[in-house]
């Protein structure tokens, strides 16, 4: 009897394992497939209508002679965005909209030189970009030692890192664990995830070096991670630079005063009050301020929304039109 119960239990366990298996959706996010039902997936059960082969060819031709200052080009690209940008072409579209090649050429900043300097600091600390997450405790201890003066050595002046650098490495390493932990490029300890985390660490650290006045702020990791899903590493860095430096996009959004994001939240509050008065009054009665959710939407560019196909569609429009898109999108979200 005991043997039969054990066999039965084993069979049930085996059946359960077969009925519950992990997979990835078309965007690279993990979902659990249980009895043919997807759980915890980040896309609709349907996809946005995709353009036919002829439209894709027309889009590729448009990108081949793209001129960002041309009204005709921008009008045509918006038409394609409304139809739906194919995933395979979206990276090229974003490169054109952000004018990445010209931005990189016009800058005196060298991404590769910056990475060399960052790696020197990591070597001095005895950690690697490929194990930065597991080195968080080491970074915290080193930061405490430097803060108390216990970690100083006679040749400390020649070290490639400072207390500020260690704090930067630590904060970014902490946020690597929180940024899309269910995406295949950042999930777990697979070689792909380790490389993905290292790329994200390098891009974020390089931006902090590019603009030390802003440095690194929470929320940037989500934006950089999205770029890395569709662009090469250095392209993702320059895309982040454009997004955070140009007034058209998120310039001043991450400064310490948070004045710009507070202003945008107030604008949204007024939009909500006039366009959805019942919802506005309901939230007022509950004592819920729009700041509670709008700031997260803006600081992560809506990447916290559950449906990834919608997120990418918002990004397509945002990269084309800039800040005007955010208010429109927040209004739409509250109508859903």
C-alpha positions in Angstrom: 0.0 0.0 0.0 2.8 2.4 0.9 4.5 1.7 -2.4 1.3 2.3 -4.4 0.7 5.6 -2.6 4.2 6.7 -3.3 3.8 5.8 -7.0 0.5 7.6 -7.2 2.0 10.7 -5.5 4.9 10.6 -7.9 2.5 10.4 -10.8 0.6 13.4 -9.6 3.7 15.3 -9.0 4.9 14.5 -12.5 1.5 15.6 -14.0 1.7 18.8 -12.0 5.1 19.5 -13.4 4.0 18.9 -16.9 0.9 21.1 -16.5 3.0 24.0 -15.0 5.9 25.1 -17.2 7.6 28.4 -17.7 7.9 30.1 -21.1 8.5 33.5 -22.6 6.2 35.7 -24.5 7.0 37.4 -27.8 8.6 40.3 -25.9 10.9 38.1 -23.8 8.9 38.2 -20.5 8.4 35.0 -18.6 5.0 33.5 -18.0 3.8 30.4 -16.3 1.8 28.1 -18.6 -0.6 26.1 -16.5 -3.1 23.9 -18.2 -2.8 25.9 -21.4 -3.5 29.2 -19.6 -0.9 32.0 -19.4 -0.3 33.5 -16.0 1.7 36.6 -15.2 2.2 37.5 -18.8 2.9 41.1 -19.9 1.1 41.2 -23.2 -2.5 41.1 -24.4 -4.0 37.8 -25.6 -4.0 39.6 -28.9 -1.3 41.6 -30.7 -1.5 45.0 -32.2 -2.4 44.7 -35.9 0.9 44.3 -37.8 1.4 45.9 -41.2 1.6 43.6 -44.2 4.9 42.8 -46.0 4.4 45.7 -48.4 3.9 48.2 -45.6 7.0 46.8 -43.8 9.0 47.3 -47.0 7.7 50.9 -47.3 8.7 51.5 -43.7 12.3 50.2 -44.3 12.6 52.4 -47.3 11.5 55.4 -45.3 14.1 54.7 -42.7 16.8 54.4 -45.3 16.4 58.0 -46.3 15.2 59.3 -43.0 15.4 63.0 -42.3 14.2 63.9 -38.8 13.7 67.5 -39.7 11.4 66.7 -42.6 7.7 67.1 -41.8 6.9 64.6 -44.5 9.1 61.9 -42.9 7.7 62.5 -39.5 4.2 62.5 -40.8 4.8 59.2 -42.6 6.5 57.6 -39.5 3.5 58.6 -37.4 1.2 56.8 -39.9 3.3 53.7 -39.5 3.2 54.0 -35.7 -0.6 54.2 -35.8 -0.6 51.0 -37.9 1.8 49.3 -35.6 5.6 49.0 -35.7 6.9 45.5 -36.2 9.2 44.3 -33.4 12.0 43.5 -35.8 12.1 47.1 -37.1 11.3 49.0 -33.9 15.0 49.4 -33.0 15.8 51.1 -36.3 12.8 53.4 -35.9 13.9 54.5 -32.4 17.4 55.1 -33.7 16.1 57.4 -36.4 13.6 59.2 -34.1 16.4 59.9 -31.5 19.0 60.7 -34.2 21.5 58.5 -32.3 24.3 58.4 -34.9 24.6 62.2 -35.2 24.3 62.6 -31.4 27.2 60.2 -30.9 29.4 61.8 -33.5 28.8 65.3 -32.2 29.8 64.4 -28.6 33.3 64.5 -27.2 32.3 61.8 -24.7 33.7 58.3 -25.5 31.6 55.4 -24.2 34.4 52.9 -24.5 36.9 55.1 -22.7 34.4 55.6 -19.9 33.9 51.9 -19.6 37.7 51.5 -19.2 37.7 53.9 -16.3 34.7 52.2 -14.7 36.4 48.8 -14.9 39.6 50.2 -13.3 37.4 51.2 -10.3 35.8 47.8 -10.2 39.2 46.0 -10.3 40.4 48.1 -7.4 37.3 47.1 -5.4 37.9 43.5 -6.3 34.5 43.1 -8.0 33.4 42.5 -11.6 30.6 43.9 -13.7 29.5 40.3 -14.3 29.0 39.7 -10.6 28.0 43.1 -9.4 24.7 42.0 -7.9 26.3 39.4 -5.7 28.9 42.0 -4.7 26.4 44.3 -3.1 27.5 43.4 0.5 31.1 44.0 -0.5 30.2 47.4 -1.9 28.2 48.3 1.3 31.1 47.3 3.5 33.6 49.3 1.4 31.3 52.3 1.4 31.1 52.2 5.2 34.9 51.8 5.5 35.5 54.8 3.2 32.9 56.8 5.1 34.6 56.1 8.4 38.1 56.5 7.0 39.0 52.9 7.9 39.4 51.9 4.3 42.0 54.5 3.4 45.5 53.4 2.5 48.7 55.4 1.9 48.1 55.2 -1.9 44.4 55.9 -1.6 44.9 59.0 -3.7 45.9 56.8 -6.7 42.8 54.6 -6.4 40.4 54.5 -9.4 37.4 54.8 -7.2 35.9 57.1 -4.6 33.2 57.0 -2.0 30.8 58.5 -4.5 31.8 55.8 -7.0 31.2 53.0 -4.5 27.8 54.5 -3.6 26.9 54.7 -7.3 27.9 51.1 -8.0 25.9 49.9 -4.9 22.7 51.8 -5.8 22.8 50.6 -9.4 23.5 47.0 -8.4 20.5 47.1 -6.0 18.2 48.4 -8.8 19.5 45.7 -11.3 17.6 43.2 -9.2 14.3 45.2 -9.4 14.4 46.0 -13.1 12.3 43.6 -15.1 13.2 40.5 -13.1 10.9 38.4 -15.3 12.6 39.4 -18.6 14.8 36.8 -20.1 17.7 39.2 -20.5 17.7 40.0 -16.7 16.1 37.0 -15.1 18.0 34.6 -12.9 21.6 33.6 -13.3 21.7 32.3 -16.8 24.6 33.5 -19.1 22.1 35.7 -21.0 20.9 37.3 -17.7 24.4 37.8 -16.4 25.4 39.5 -19.6 22.2 41.6 -19.6 22.7 42.8 -16.1 26.3 43.7 -16.9 25.2 45.7 -19.9 22.6 47.5 -17.9 25.1 48.3 -15.2 27.6 49.7 -17.7 25.0 51.9 -19.4 23.7 53.3 -16.2 27.1 53.9 -14.7 28.4 55.5 -17.9 25.4 57.9 -17.9 26.2 58.9 -14.3 29.7 59.7 -15.5 28.4 61.5 -18.5 26.2 63.8 -16.4 27.5 63.8 -12.8 25.1 66.6 -11.8 22.2 64.2 -12.2 24.1 61.0 -11.7 21.9 57.9 -11.3 18.3 58.1 -10.1 15.8 55.3 -9.5 13.6 54.9 -12.6 16.5 55.2 -15.0 17.2 51.5 -14.9 13.8 50.7 -16.4 14.3 53.1 -19.2 17.8 51.9 -20.0 16.6 48.3 -19.8 13.9 48.9 -22.5 16.5 50.4 -24.8 18.8 47.4 -24.3 15.9 45.1 -25.3 15.9 46.7 -28.8 19.3 48.4 -29.3 22.9 47.6 -29.0 24.7 48.5 -25.8 26.3 51.7 -26.9 23.2 52.7 -28.9 21.2 52.2 -25.7 23.6 54.5 -23.8 23.2 57.3 -26.4 19.4 56.8 -26.5 19.4 57.2 -22.7 21.5 60.4 -23.1 19.1 61.9 -25.6 16.0 61.0 -23.5 17.4 62.5 -20.3 19.2 65.5 -21.8 16.9 66.9 -24.4 14.1 69.3 -23.3 11.7 67.6 -25.7 11.9 64.4 -23.6 12.8 64.0 -19.9 15.3 66.8 -19.3 15.2 68.0 -15.7 12.8 65.2 -14.8 15.3 63.5 -12.6 16.9 66.5 -10.9 16.8 66.6 -7.1 14.0 69.2 -6.9 11.6 67.1 -8.9 9.9 70.4 -10.0 9.3 69.3 -13.5 7.6 66.0 -12.6 5.5 67.8 -10.0 4.4 70.3 -12.6 3.5 67.4 -15.0 1.5 65.7 -12.2 -0.4 68.9 -11.6 -1.2 69.2 -15.3 -2.5 65.6 -15.2 -4.5 66.5 -12.1 -6.3 69.2 -14.0 -6.8 67.0 -17.1 -8.4 64.3 -14.9 -10.6 66.9 -13.1 -12.0 68.2 -16.4 -12.1 65.1 -18.5 -13.1 62.5 -15.9 -14.8 64.5 -13.1 -16.4 61.4 -11.5 -13.2 59.5 -11.3 -11.5 62.7 -9.9 -14.1 63.1 -7.2 -13.9 59.4 -6.3 -10.2 59.6 -5.8 -10.6 62.8 -3.8 -13.1 61.1 -1.5 -10.6 58.2 -1.0 -7.8 60.6 -0.3 -5.8 59.2 -3.2 -3.5 61.8 -4.9 -2.6 61.3 -8.5 1.0 61.8 -7.4 0.8 58.2 -6.0 0.7 56.7 -9.5 1.6 59.4 -12.0 5.2 59.9 -10.7 5.9 56.2 -11.3 4.4 56.4 -14.8 6.5 59.4 -15.7 9.8 58.3 -14.0 9.7 54.8 -15.7 7.9 56.0 -18.9 4.9 53.7 -18.3 7.0 50.5 -18.1 5.1 49.5 -14.9 1.9 49.0 -17.0 1.1 45.3 -17.4 0.6 45.1 -21.2 3.9 45.4 -22.9 2.5 45.9 -26.4 0.8 49.0 -25.1 4.0 50.2 -23.5 5.9 49.9 -26.7 3.2 51.8 -28.6 3.4 54.6 -26.1 7.2 54.7 -26.4 6.9 54.9 -30.2 4.7 58.0 -29.9 6.7 59.5 -27.1 10.0 59.3 -29.1 8.2 61.0 -32.0 6.3 63.7 -30.1 8.1 64.0 -26.8 6.5 65.3 -23.5 3.1 66.0 -25.1 2.6 62.3 -25.3 2.8 61.7 -21.5 -0.3 63.7 -20.6 -2.3 62.1 -23.3 -1.2 58.6 -22.2 -2.1 59.2 -18.6 -5.5 60.4 -19.6 -6.0 57.3 -21.7 -4.9 55.0 -18.8 -7.5 56.5 -16.5 -10.2 55.8 -19.1 -9.3 52.1 -19.1 
